[in-house]
Amino acid sequence: GAVVSQHPSWVICKSGTSVKIECRSLDFQATTMFWYRQFPKQSLMLMATSNEGSKATYEQGVEKDKFLINHASLTLSTLTVTSAHPEDSSFYICSARESTGGYNSPLHFGNGTRLTVT
Amino acid sequence: QKEVEQNSGPLSVPEGAIASLNCTYSDRGSQSFFWYRQYSGKSPELIMFIYSNGDKEDGRFTAQLNKASQYVSLLIRDSQPSDSATYLCAVNDSNYQLIWGAGTKLIIKP
């Protein structure tokens, strides 16, 4: 149980284009999903918290107009990297917490999306 | 600034031995504690979680929590080469914010 599906697994795009990443909770409902970014050999960095039916909460230093997050249903959140540049190349990972489990329940992670901007 | 600290390693353990990974946290009101395993180039995978003081066992893994001393540990018995990975400690603080440690790299030597 508690499977999170993230798509695509990897994407290569040209500088200036936009890329959409989907995150789905397959067998549970997730009121809250989290988007992380990880550069090689570095720690996980929380980018934003995605709340179903409301605006996402972005961490300090993360541009909300560049990283658009939509959480339209209890099982789907999307991250769109707009006007991507080479410095946006990274490993993007979504995670979700079961709605029924409360704030102390664990996060379940998708398999991540490796974005390369050329 | 609330912190979760882990030794970055690498921690090298012979195959078959017990690997002991440690984590300390600064917020005394922290609520829940998690261990994740992350292989290189992959996303984190939940190994164990613990909420109460004491030990919690799951197969070869044991999580230990000591709230008075503000540390949580993960023991891996009968270590296998496939256990070689980075182990991330995460703590839900008193505001239910998940704080991550930087991870300990574990190497199991055959």
Interface residues (C-beta under 8 A of the other chain):
Chain A: Q6 F34 S43 L44 L46 F91 I93 S95 Y103 N104 S105 P106 L107 H108 F109 G110 N111 G112 R114
Chain B: Q31 S32 F34 Y36 G41 K42 S43 P44 E45 L46 F49 Y51 L88 A90 N92 Y96 L98 W100 A102 G103
